[in-house]
């Protein structure tokens, strides 16, 4: 994946004592995405907007809202999280990811 003609915020978004970080990237359309990295661990995230996440590298298991079973996400796969909800992820080693926000 290659992004062109974008604006990247230099300051990182840092969560969970530095184990999760991302950078805001603004596309030519004005839409915001994030490119991020998670270290080994389990995390719970809340959403404001609908999110579409894509795993770029590593591994990830996700428990989506109103679901009872974890899903294994493979490199190149995406999953959607509804707006105003929360979801859980489990990372065995690391996860390199892309997140798109849908208003």
Secondary structure, DSSP 8 states (H G I E B T S, - for coil): ----S-EE-SS-EEEGGGTEEEEEEE-TTS-EEEEEEEEEEEEEEE-SSEEEEEEEEE-EEEE-TT--S-EEE-TT-EEEE-SS-EEEEEEEEEEEEEEEEE-
